[in-house]
Amino acid sequence: MGSADNHGAVTETGSPKPAAAVSPAGHVRQVFSHVKVENLLAGLSGGVVSTMMLHPLDLVKIRFAVSDGLHMRPKYSGILHCMKSVWQQEGLRGLYQGVTPNIWGAGASWGLYFFFYNAIKGYAKEGRVTELSATEHLVSAAQAGILTLTLTNPIWVTKTRLVLQYDADPTGKQYKGMIDALVKIYRHEGVPGLYKGYVPGLLGTSHGALQFMAYEELKRDYNKYKKVPSDAKLQSSLEYITMAAVSKIFAVATTYPYQVVRARLQDQHNTYKGVLDVITRTWRNEGGVGFYKGIIPNVIRVTPACCITFVVYENVSRYLLGQNQ
């Protein structure tokens, strides 16, 4: 899918045409010239598989993240106690509260993220012989994250609301399911209700950006060590698991507090005026440790989830792209 008539065309002397000659619409067309539906399908597959397997840990993480002492919240002494309590009260169904928007959200987020990221990265590499730098990987991933969040934030709000329904009696629950939650949030809170947590979510795009930057750099350095092309596919699932795990732990350790802030903004049991109000009250009432509540179940969940997602993504994309070549 060439775009030489718009961008990256090389003159006879080997120098690219000035970037200023390209209109904004031309830039958009160039980015979309690198779009591959295979990346969307592969990312969606990875997100759905990992979410189905690990949703109960996500439920535990969110319940710990919003644990700010309000009397209506159940008290848990640890991860296993939380899971046991939910199981005793509501069974397997209780552990999978909010799984529908989580599947939709994770599938759409991973699918769109890989979709946008590969298109943006392909555009950045167009007409170049040099590799992208760590900073360029970071910026490409951040741009993909912002686009993805804008499209999926309403799904994450509904997931948080469903996960934080503590009543074991279905008739006592505020929301019956994902669609019911979306409709009620829109009816009572409007569009702003569906975009609660969007600002800390924007800050959270740094999480994905740092993760993808680390993943790309680890892959490139490892391929150089093996003396193969730096953009070559890795050969085994174990290699992908190792790269994904290290990059995910690095990103989580760096950016976790935004997830606590975001979850508290989206929580229906408490009211905050905004991001600064959450930060101020959390710091005043719980100290620095308040911003890391739920990090252990989060690490336990997201590390294998990330590994599963990347392994599924890489194998599905390799199969789909191979079929279309």
C-alpha positions in Angstrom: 0.0 0.0 0.0 2.1 2.8 -1.3 1.8 6.4 -0.3 4.8 7.8 -2.2 2.7 10.5 -3.8 2.0 11.9 -0.3 4.9 11.2 2.0 8.3 9.6 2.4 9.0 9.7 -1.3 12.7 9.6 -2.0 14.3 11.8 -4.6 17.0 10.7 -7.0 19.6 12.1 -4.5 18.1 9.9 -1.8 16.7 12.6 0.4 13.1 12.6 1.5 10.7 15.3 0.5 10.0 18.0 3.1 7.4 16.9 5.6 5.8 20.4 5.4 4.5 19.5 1.9 2.1 17.0 3.4 -1.4 18.2 4.6 -3.0 16.9 7.8 -5.4 14.9 5.8 -2.5 13.4 3.9 -0.9 12.4 7.2 -4.1 10.7 8.3 -4.3 8.8 5.0 -0.7 7.7 5.4 -1.3 6.4 8.9 -4.3 4.4 7.7 -2.3 3.0 4.8 -0.5 0.9 7.5 -3.7 -0.4 9.1 -4.0 -4.1 9.2 -7.2 -5.8 10.4 -5.1 -8.8 11.4 -3.5 -6.8 14.2 -7.0 -5.9 15.5 -8.2 -9.5 15.5 -5.0 -10.8 17.0 -5.0 -8.2 19.8 -8.7 -8.8 20.5 -8.1 -12.6 20.7 -5.3 -12.1 23.3 -7.4 -9.7 25.4 -10.4 -12.0 25.5 -8.5 -15.1 26.4 -6.5 -13.5 29.2 -9.6 -11.8 30.6 -11.7 -15.0 30.7 -8.9 -16.8 32.6 -8.0 -14.1 35.1 -11.1 -11.9 35.7 -11.5 -12.9 39.4 -8.1 -11.4 40.2 -9.3 -8.2 38.5 -12.3 -8.1 40.7 -10.1 -8.5 43.8 -7.8 -5.7 42.7 -10.6 -3.2 42.2 -12.2 -4.0 45.5 -8.9 -3.4 47.3 -8.1 -0.3 45.3 -11.3 1.4 46.5 -11.0 0.2 50.1 -11.1 3.5 51.8 -12.9 2.6 55.1 -16.6 3.3 54.1 -18.8 1.1 56.3 -20.8 -0.4 53.4 -17.7 -2.1 52.0 -16.8 -5.7 52.9 -13.6 -6.0 54.8 -11.0 -8.4 53.4 -7.7 -9.5 55.1 -6.1 -10.6 51.9 -6.5 -11.9 48.3 -7.6 -15.4 49.2 -9.9 -14.2 51.9 -11.6 -11.8 49.4 -12.0 -14.6 46.8 -13.3 -17.0 49.5 -15.8 -14.5 50.8 -17.2 -13.7 47.3 -17.3 -17.4 46.5 -19.2 -18.2 49.7 -21.7 -15.4 49.2 -22.3 -15.6 45.4 -20.4 -18.6 44.1 -18.6 -18.6 40.8 -21.0 -16.0 39.4 -19.9 -13.6 42.1 -16.2 -13.9 41.1 -17.2 -13.1 37.5 -19.2 -10.0 38.3 -18.4 -7.4 35.6 -16.8 -10.0 33.3 -18.9 -9.0 30.3 -17.7 -5.4 30.1 -14.2 -6.6 31.1 -14.2 -9.0 28.1 -15.6 -6.3 25.8 -13.2 -3.7 27.3 -10.0 -5.9 27.3 -10.8 -7.3 23.8 -11.5 -3.9 22.3 -8.6 -2.3 24.1 -6.0 -4.8 23.2 -7.3 -5.1 19.6 -7.5 -1.3 19.1 -4.2 -0.8 20.8 -2.3 -3.2 18.6 -4.3 -1.9 15.6 -3.4 1.8 16.2 0.1 1.1 17.5 1.2 -0.9 14.5 -0.3 1.6 12.1 1.4 4.6 13.9 4.7 2.7 14.1 4.5 1.7 10.5 3.9 5.4 9.5 6.8 6.5 11.6 9.1 4.0 9.9 7.9 4.8 6.4 10.8 5.7 4.1 13.4 5.1 6.8 16.3 2.7 6.9 17.1 3.4 10.6 15.3 1.8 13.5 12.8 3.6 15.7 14.3 4.9 18.9 13.0 4.1 22.4 11.4 7.6 22.5 9.6 7.0 19.2 8.2 3.7 20.4 7.1 5.5 23.6 5.3 8.2 21.6 3.7 5.8 19.2 2.3 3.7 22.1 1.1 6.8 23.9 -0.8 8.0 20.8 -2.4 4.5 20.4 -3.3 4.5 24.1 -5.1 7.9 23.9 -7.1 6.8 20.8 -8.0 3.5 22.5 -9.0 5.0 25.8 -11.3 7.5 24.1 -13.2 4.7 22.5 -13.4 2.3 25.4 -13.7 4.5 28.6 -17.5 3.9 28.9 -16.9 0.2 29.0 -14.4 0.5 31.9 -16.8 2.7 33.9 -19.5 0.0 33.6 -17.0 -2.8 34.6 -16.0 -0.9 37.7 -19.6 -0.2 38.7 -20.5 -3.9 38.3 -17.5 -5.2 40.1 -18.3 -2.9 43.1 -21.8 -4.3 43.6 -21.5 -6.0 47.0 -25.1 -7.2 47.6 -25.4 -10.9 47.1 -29.1 -10.6 46.4 -29.6 -9.8 42.6 -32.8 -7.7 43.4 -30.7 -5.4 45.6 -28.2 -4.6 42.9 -28.2 -1.3 41.1 -27.2 -2.7 37.7 -28.5 -5.9 36.1 -25.7 -6.1 33.6 -23.5 -4.2 31.1 -26.2 -2.7 28.9 -28.4 -1.8 31.9 -25.4 -0.1 33.5 -24.5 1.9 30.4 -28.1 3.0 30.0 -28.6 4.0 33.7 -25.2 5.8 33.9 -26.1 7.8 30.7 -29.6 8.5 31.9 -28.6 9.7 35.4 -25.1 11.2 34.8 -25.0 11.9 31.1 -21.9 11.6 28.9 -19.6 12.9 31.8 -20.7 9.8 33.8 -19.5 7.5 31.0 -16.1 9.3 31.0 -15.4 9.4 34.7 -11.8 8.5 35.2 -10.8 9.6 31.7 -8.2 12.1 32.9 -6.3 9.7 35.1 -6.8 7.2 32.3 -5.0 9.6 30.0 -2.2 9.6 32.5 -2.4 5.9 32.5 -1.6 5.7 28.8 2.0 6.2 30.0 1.6 2.7 31.5 1.0 1.1 28.0 3.6 3.4 26.4 6.3 2.4 28.9 5.3 -1.3 28.6 5.5 -1.3 24.8 8.7 0.7 24.8 10.3 -1.8 27.2 8.9 -4.7 25.2 10.2 -3.4 21.9 13.7 -2.5 23.3 14.0 -5.9 25.0 13.0 -7.7 21.8 15.4 -5.7 19.7 18.4 -6.1 22.1 17.6 -9.9 22.4 17.5 -10.3 18.6 20.8 -8.4 18.3 22.3 -10.7 20.9 21.2 -13.7 18.7 22.6 -11.9 15.6 19.3 -11.9 13.8 17.4 -8.9 12.3 16.2 -6.6 15.1 12.6 -6.8 14.0 12.5 -10.5 13.5 9.8 -12.5 15.3 10.9 -14.4 18.4 11.0 -18.2 18.0 9.3 -19.5 21.1 6.4 -18.7 23.4 8.8 -18.7 26.4 10.7 -15.8 24.8 7.5 -13.8 24.4 6.4 -14.6 27.9 9.8 -13.4 29.4 9.7 -10.2 27.4 6.1 -9.5 28.2 6.5 -10.2 31.9 9.5 -8.0 32.4 8.0 -5.1 30.4 4.6 -5.4 32.3 6.2 -5.5 35.8 8.3 -2.4 34.9 5.2 -0.5 33.7 3.0 -1.5 36.7 5.7 -0.5 39.3 6.0 2.9 37.6 2.4 3.9 37.0 0.1 2.0 39.4 -1.2 5.0 41.5 -3.3 6.3 38.5 -5.3 3.0 38.6 -6.3 3.6 42.2 -7.3 7.2 41.4 -9.3 6.1 38.4 -11.1 3.3 40.2 -12.1 5.7 43.0 -13.5 8.2 40.6 -15.6 5.5 38.9 -16.9 4.1 42.2 -20.6 4.6 42.8 -20.2 4.5 46.6 -18.2 7.7 47.0 -18.2 11.1 45.5 -15.1 13.1 44.5 -14.8 16.5 42.9 -12.1 15.4 40.6 -8.6 13.9 40.4 -7.0 16.4 42.8 -9.7 15.7 45.4 -9.0 11.9 45.1 -5.3 12.5 45.5 -5.7 14.9 48.4 -8.2 12.7 50.4 -6.3 9.5 49.7 -3.0 11.0 50.9 -4.7 12.6 54.0 -6.6 9.5 55.1 -4.3 6.7 54.0 -0.9 8.1 53.2 1.3 7.0 50.3 0.3 3.4 50.8 -3.2 4.3 49.8 -2.0 4.8 46.2 -0.7 1.2 46.1 -3.7 -0.6 47.4 -4.5 -3.6 45.3 -1.1 -3.7 43.6 -0.3 -7.3 44.7 -3.4 -8.8 43.2 -2.9 -6.5 40.2 0.7 -7.8 39.6 -0.5 -11.4 40.1 -3.2 -10.8 37.6 -1.7 -8.5 34.9 1.7 -10.3 34.6 0.2 -13.6 33.4 -2.6 -11.8 31.6 0.0 -9.8 29.7 2.0 -12.9 28.9 -1.1 -14.7 27.7 -2.2 -11.7 25.6 1.2 -11.3 23.9 1.6 -15.0 23.2 -1.9 -15.2 21.7 -1.4 -12.0 19.8 2.0 -12.9 18.3 0.8 -16.4 17.3 -2.5 -15.3 15.9 -1.0 -12.3 14.0 1.8 -14.5 12.6 -0.9 -17.0 11.4 -3.2 -14.3 9.9 -0.5 -12.3 8.3 1.1 -15.4 7.0 -2.2 -16.5 5.4 -2.5 -13.2 3.6 1.0 -13.0 2.2 
